[in-house]
Amino acid sequence: MITIIAATNRPNSNTLKVAKYYQKQLQEKGVESNIFSLEHLPVDVLNTDMYGKRSEEFQKIQDMISNTDKFLFIMPEYNGSYPGVLKVLIDACNFPDSFYDKKAALVGVSSGKYGNIRGVEHFTGVCHYIHLHILPLRLHIPNIKTELNEAGDLIQPDTIKFTNEQIDKFIRF
């Protein structure tokens, strides 16, 4: 199973729009996936699901993570890195078996001109620590507001070309 993680808890984010775009592209290639937006983490996850504790609400998320073979992380830039809520998800999941020897693709998005290069690099270090294998083609989508149309589709030819290349490689990965 492929799970696309929209790595922000901001409602109606551009990150979620990009996640839905990737899901649609995967589906067009005959590959099923599901999306998990971090806006759906339990509100009190820091108090109820850390350090061996587990709420019933988070157990459903843990089961989804455990049943996932491949992850596609769509990460917005927050203060020169990735959102802290993504780290909370990783920390709340069972270690090491949640991510160990599974595969992932990384996509950074930003409203600025660098497409979350630093955040993707920072998160790559975390992925290596938890033994999550990363597809070498990591994408950075800058100026995200100019990349999406009203329907949430990517519209810039270069971005479409590279996302298609990444998706094809991710399917074979």
SEVEX-7675 format. One record per residue (C-alpha): x, y, z; residue in three letters. Coordinates in nm, 2 decimals. Example, Ala and Ser with C-alpha at 12.3 -4.5 7.8 and 13.67 -1.06 7.14 Angstrom:
BEGIN
+--------+--------+--------+------+
:      X :      Y :      Z : rest :
+--------+--------+--------+------+
:   1.23 :  -0.45 :   0.78 :  ALA :
:   1.37 :  -0.11 :   0.71 :  SER :
+--------+--------+--------+------+
This chain:
BEGIN
+--------+--------+--------+------+
:      X :      Y :      Z : rest :
+--------+--------+--------+------+
:   0.00 :   0.00 :   0.00 :  MET :
:   0.11 :   0.35 :  -0.08 :  ILE :
:   0.03 :   0.63 :   0.17 :  THR :
:   0.07 :   0.99 :   0.07 :  ILE :
:   0.13 :   1.21 :   0.37 :  ILE :
:   0.03 :   1.57 :   0.34 :  ALA :
:   0.28 :   1.69 :   0.61 :  ALA :
:   0.10 :   1.99 :   0.76 :  THR :
:  -0.19 :   2.03 :   0.99 :  ASN :
:  -0.30 :   2.35 :   0.81 :  ARG :
:  -0.66 :   2.30 :   0.68 :  PRO :
:  -0.71 :   2.32 :   0.30 :  ASN :
:  -0.34 :   2.36 :   0.24 :  SER :
:  -0.16 :   2.37 :  -0.10 :  ASN :
:   0.03 :   2.07 :   0.04 :  THR :
:  -0.29 :   1.87 :   0.05 :  LEU :
:  -0.37 :   1.99 :  -0.31 :  LYS :
:  -0.03 :   1.85 :  -0.43 :  VAL :
:  -0.10 :   1.53 :  -0.24 :  ALA :
:  -0.43 :   1.49 :  -0.42 :  LYS :
:  -0.26 :   1.56 :  -0.75 :  TYR :
:  -0.01 :   1.29 :  -0.68 :  TYR :
:  -0.29 :   1.05 :  -0.59 :  GLN :
:  -0.47 :   1.13 :  -0.91 :  LYS :
:  -0.16 :   1.07 :  -1.12 :  GLN :
:  -0.09 :   0.74 :  -0.94 :  LEU :
:  -0.45 :   0.63 :  -1.01 :  GLN :
:  -0.41 :   0.72 :  -1.38 :  GLU :
:  -0.12 :   0.48 :  -1.38 :  LYS :
:  -0.32 :   0.21 :  -1.22 :  GLY :
:  -0.17 :   0.24 :  -0.87 :  VAL :
:  -0.40 :   0.28 :  -0.57 :  GLU :
:  -0.30 :   0.50 :  -0.28 :  SER :
:  -0.45 :   0.67 :   0.02 :  ASN :
:  -0.39 :   1.02 :   0.16 :  ILE :
:  -0.33 :   1.10 :   0.52 :  PHE :
:  -0.33 :   1.47 :   0.61 :  SER :
:  -0.17 :   1.56 :   0.93 :  LEU :
:  -0.46 :   1.79 :   1.01 :  GLU :
:  -0.63 :   1.46 :   1.11 :  HIS :
:  -0.38 :   1.38 :   1.39 :  LEU :
:  -0.55 :   1.36 :   1.73 :  PRO :
:  -0.55 :   1.71 :   1.88 :  VAL :
:  -0.38 :   1.60 :   2.20 :  ASP :
:  -0.14 :   1.36 :   2.03 :  VAL :
:   0.15 :   1.49 :   2.24 :  LEU :
:  -0.03 :   1.40 :   2.56 :  ASN :
:  -0.20 :   1.07 :   2.46 :  THR :
:   0.02 :   0.90 :   2.21 :  ASP :
:   0.39 :   0.95 :   2.29 :  MET :
:   0.63 :   0.73 :   2.48 :  TYR :
:   0.45 :   0.40 :   2.45 :  GLY :
:   0.10 :   0.54 :   2.52 :  LYS :
:  -0.16 :   0.48 :   2.25 :  ARG :
:  -0.51 :   0.63 :   2.21 :  SER :
:  -0.77 :   0.44 :   2.01 :  GLU :
:  -0.78 :   0.73 :   1.77 :  GLU :
:  -0.40 :   0.71 :   1.70 :  PHE :
:  -0.41 :   0.33 :   1.69 :  GLN :
:  -0.60 :   0.36 :   1.36 :  LYS :
:  -0.32 :   0.59 :   1.23 :  ILE :
:  -0.05 :   0.35 :   1.36 :  GLN :
:  -0.23 :   0.06 :   1.18 :  ASP :
:  -0.23 :   0.26 :   0.85 :  MET :
:   0.14 :   0.33 :   0.89 :  ILE :
:   0.22 :  -0.03 :   0.97 :  SER :
:   0.03 :  -0.15 :   0.67 :  ASN :
:   0.20 :   0.09 :   0.43 :  THR :
:   0.49 :  -0.03 :   0.21 :  ASP :
:   0.57 :   0.30 :   0.05 :  LYS :
:   0.52 :   0.66 :   0.17 :  PHE :
:   0.51 :   0.97 :  -0.04 :  LEU :
:   0.58 :   1.28 :   0.18 :  PHE :
:   0.46 :   1.62 :   0.06 :  ILE :
:   0.63 :   1.87 :   0.29 :  MET :
:   0.58 :   2.24 :   0.30 :  PRO :
:   0.85 :   2.47 :   0.42 :  GLU :
:   0.81 :   2.59 :   0.77 :  TYR :
:   1.08 :   2.82 :   0.90 :  ASN :
:   1.35 :   2.68 :   0.68 :  GLY :
:   1.26 :   2.32 :   0.74 :  SER :
:   0.97 :   2.07 :   0.75 :  TYR :
:   0.67 :   2.11 :   0.99 :  PRO :
:   0.71 :   2.00 :   1.34 :  GLY :
:   0.39 :   1.81 :   1.32 :  VAL :
:   0.56 :   1.57 :   1.08 :  LEU :
:   0.82 :   1.50 :   1.34 :  LYS :
:   0.55 :   1.44 :   1.60 :  VAL :
:   0.39 :   1.18 :   1.37 :  LEU :
:   0.72 :   1.00 :   1.33 :  ILE :
:   0.79 :   1.02 :   1.71 :  ASP :
:   0.44 :   0.89 :   1.80 :  ALA :
:   0.47 :   0.58 :   1.57 :  CYS :
:   0.61 :   0.26 :   1.69 :  ASN :
:   0.99 :   0.25 :   1.66 :  PHE :
:   1.16 :   0.09 :   1.47 :  PRO :
:   0.90 :  -0.12 :   1.29 :  ASP :
:   0.67 :   0.16 :   1.16 :  SER :
:   0.92 :   0.27 :   0.89 :  PHE :
:   1.21 :   0.02 :   0.90 :  TYR :
:   1.32 :  -0.09 :   0.55 :  ASP :
:   1.02 :   0.06 :   0.38 :  LYS :
:   1.04 :   0.31 :   0.09 :  LYS :
:   0.96 :   0.67 :   0.05 :  ALA :
:   0.96 :   0.96 :  -0.20 :  ALA :
:   1.00 :   1.32 :  -0.09 :  LEU :
:   0.85 :   1.64 :  -0.23 :  VAL :
:   0.91 :   1.98 :  -0.09 :  GLY :
:   0.68 :   2.27 :  -0.16 :  VAL :
:   0.71 :   2.64 :  -0.07 :  SER :
:   0.57 :   2.98 :  -0.15 :  SER :
:   0.93 :   3.10 :  -0.19 :  GLY :
:   1.18 :   3.02 :  -0.47 :  LYS :
:   1.36 :   2.72 :  -0.33 :  TYR :
:   1.09 :   2.45 :  -0.28 :  GLY :
:   1.18 :   2.36 :   0.07 :  ASN :
:   1.53 :   2.23 :  -0.02 :  ILE :
:   1.65 :   2.25 :   0.34 :  ARG :
:   1.34 :   2.09 :   0.49 :  GLY :
:   1.36 :   1.79 :   0.25 :  VAL :
:   1.73 :   1.76 :   0.34 :  GLU :
:   1.65 :   1.77 :   0.71 :  HIS :
:   1.38 :   1.51 :   0.68 :  PHE :
:   1.61 :   1.29 :   0.47 :  THR :
:   1.84 :   1.27 :   0.78 :  GLY :
:   1.54 :   1.15 :   0.99 :  VAL :
:   1.44 :   0.90 :   0.72 :  CYS :
:   1.80 :   0.75 :   0.72 :  HIS :
:   1.79 :   0.72 :   1.10 :  TYR :
:   1.46 :   0.53 :   1.10 :  ILE :
:   1.59 :   0.31 :   0.81 :  HIS :
:   1.34 :   0.45 :   0.55 :  LEU :
:   1.48 :   0.41 :   0.20 :  HIS :
:   1.45 :   0.73 :   0.00 :  ILE :
:   1.40 :   0.75 :  -0.38 :  LEU :
:   1.70 :   0.95 :  -0.50 :  PRO :
:   1.48 :   1.18 :  -0.71 :  LEU :
:   1.36 :   1.43 :  -0.45 :  ARG :
:   1.15 :   1.71 :  -0.59 :  LEU :
:   1.13 :   2.08 :  -0.48 :  HIS :
:   0.83 :   2.28 :  -0.60 :  ILE :
:   0.88 :   2.65 :  -0.55 :  PRO :
:   0.63 :   2.93 :  -0.58 :  ASN :
:   0.35 :   2.68 :  -0.52 :  ILE :
:   0.08 :   2.94 :  -0.57 :  LYS :
:   0.19 :   2.98 :  -0.94 :  THR :
:   0.21 :   2.60 :  -0.99 :  GLU :
:  -0.15 :   2.51 :  -0.91 :  LEU :
:  -0.47 :   2.59 :  -1.10 :  ASN :
:  -0.81 :   2.63 :  -0.93 :  GLU :
:  -0.88 :   2.26 :  -0.96 :  ALA :
:  -0.56 :   2.18 :  -0.77 :  GLY :
:  -0.37 :   2.05 :  -1.07 :  ASP :
:  -0.01 :   2.13 :  -1.14 :  LEU :
:   0.02 :   2.35 :  -1.45 :  ILE :
:   0.38 :   2.43 :  -1.52 :  GLN :
:   0.53 :   2.20 :  -1.79 :  PRO :
:   0.86 :   2.14 :  -1.61 :  ASP :
:   0.69 :   2.05 :  -1.29 :  THR :
:   0.46 :   1.81 :  -1.46 :  ILE :
:   0.75 :   1.65 :  -1.64 :  LYS :
:   0.95 :   1.60 :  -1.32 :  PHE :
:   0.65 :   1.48 :  -1.11 :  THR :
:   0.57 :   1.22 :  -1.38 :  ASN :
:   0.93 :   1.11 :  -1.38 :  GLU :
:   0.93 :   1.08 :  -1.00 :  GLN :
:   0.60 :   0.89 :  -0.99 :  ILE :
:   0.72 :   0.64 :  -1.25 :  ASP :
:   1.04 :   0.58 :  -1.06 :  LYS :
:   0.85 :   0.56 :  -0.73 :  PHE :
:   0.62 :   0.29 :  -0.88 :  ILE :
:   0.92 :   0.08 :  -0.98 :  ARG :
:   1.12 :   0.16 :  -0.65 :  PHE :
+--------+--------+--------+------+
